[in-house]
Amino acid sequence: MFTSVLATMTVADLDAAESWYTRLFGVGPDVRPMDGLLEWHLSGGNGVQVFAEAERAGHSALVLSTDDLDLEAARLRDSGIDQPAPQPGGGARVLVLSDPDGNRVVLFGA
């Protein structure tokens, strides 16, 4: 049985991605395991890696759940991440974002 997940987003410009994902998560990366790799640790042993790999940049997707989608949307707007309003989707509401490379980041929740 699998007990946790570590998702990877591929980007071309690691500095731009670090700025964007720091705003997304509200904190800087937890670790830098090696050159070209940033890692944020989430609850339950889960996490997100942002990996500099220009040839694959922009082809990743990440879905994150939240208890309060409106609060997250407001926090992101205040941090400079512009986005449309949350929309109905998949039996909940979703907020679809794109990082600087065009990777899709979807927040879902109530």
Secondary structure, 3 states (H helix, E strand, C coil): CCCCCEEEEEECCHHHHHHHHHHHHCCCCCEEEECCEEEEECHHHCEEEEEECHHHCCCCEEEEEECCHHHHHHHHHHCCCCCCCCEEECCEEEEEEECCCCCEEEEEEC
